[in-house]
């Protein structure tokens, strides 16, 4: 649901796809230069398939974040069954759809490769994206958004610096992994947008999708760090992921008016899931089939079928509220 441009993310995937073959593993660890098996699969995929997988990951990560917020609102409105439905659907989007797409795309590399990927992303957000969004919001009179964008830009700079320090520790064995940051949790309740300019609304949408993806990606990186015995790095990833979701994304959601009444949230979810089931994923599957990317085509078809079931379940829940 809720598709968005993935230009920067696709570039990152293409860099991963062009990476050198995996280095042999060293005893007892995850070598800085080694990439796990998924990268081999990613190198074999066509560029358009990689782009469609990137779109999939960004959309599914955002769906997870949005549905989690919708679930909390349903609970507040005394609709626990709807809250449970949103939560279970959110988990499917994150732990099945996104994770399967990430595996095919070769998103997760060595601990060092993951840190470099994060450094690149955080640097862009710190130096370019959020600073530009803040300047534009200020020019358009959306001062609250300008303040939030500026604060997030500063946070992303700190995340970049922490990742740089961690990279030195991972690659040289010198120094220590920084302690994880603590999220200043923002409560998100139903409400109208708090910005007026169309440009600010569009920038908030870009930011929401980016923060949703960052959360999901860093949690995958955390799992890999734990699997390779680096618990300190896993904690850094997990803490950073929670800042991205519970602080950055949540603050942006408040300004964007992302969460509305449960009826409105269900309608939005139905529209998004229906579009994915009938248009987005079938289109991706046809493209992947045409170029021989059969595993990706199968994933897109299976995901389309899941989204159709999600749309039907949300429709049933909406009907029961009327």
C-alpha positions, 0 to 999 in steps of 0.5 A: 500500500501507499507507494512512493518513489524509490530512486535513492534506494534503487541506487543503493540496491544497484551498488549492492548488486554490483558488489564483488563476490563474497570473501571467504569467511574468517574463523569466528566472525563476519569479515568486513568484505564478505557478503552473504549469499543473497547478494549473489542472487541479487547480481543475477536479477535485472535492473527493473526487477531490482527496482520493483523489489525496492518499491516493494520493500519501501511500500511494505515497510510503510504499510507496517508502520501505518497499520501499527498506528491504525491498530493503536487508534482502533484500540483507543476507539474501543475496537480491539478486533480491528486493532488485532486485524491491523496488527496481524496484517502489519506483521505479514507486511514486515516479516513476510513480504518485506523480508522475502523481497529483501532476501531476493534483492540482497539487501543485507550484507556483511556487518561492514557493508550494512554500516556503509549502506547506513552511513550513505543513507544517513549522510544524504538525509542529514546533509541534503534531504531534511535540510532541503525539506526544512528550507522549503517548509520554512519558505511555505510558512509550515514552521512546525514542519521546518522545525521537525525536519531540522531536528531530524536532520541533526539526528541523522547526522548523529546516526551517521557518526555512530555508524562510522564509529561502529564501522571502525570497530568492526573493520579494525577491531579498535574502539567500541560500538556506540551505545544505542540511541533512545527514542523520544516516543511521539504519540500519534492520535487521529487528526487532520494535517497540521501543514498547509503547503502541498510541497510540505505534504509531499515532503512528509510523504517522502520522509514517512516512507524513508523512515519506515524503510529505515526502521525495517532495514535496520531491524534486518541488519540487527538480526544479521549482527546477532547471527554473527555474534555482534550483540553490541552492533545489534543493539545499536541497529535496534535503538536507531530503528526505534528512533526512526519509527517511534520518533521521526516517523511518528512526528511526521505522521502527526503533522501529515494527519496520517491517522484518522478515524478507524473507518477512514483508516480502513478505507485507506487500507482497502484502497491501497491493498486493492491497488497492490493486488490488482495493479502493482504486484501483477505488473511487477510479476509480468515484468519479472516473468518477461525477463526470466526472473522467475523467483521474483515473479513468484514472490510478486504473484504470492504477495498480490494474492495476500494483498487481495485477502487483506483487502477483503478482511479490511472490507469485512471489518469496515462492513461490520462497523456500519 
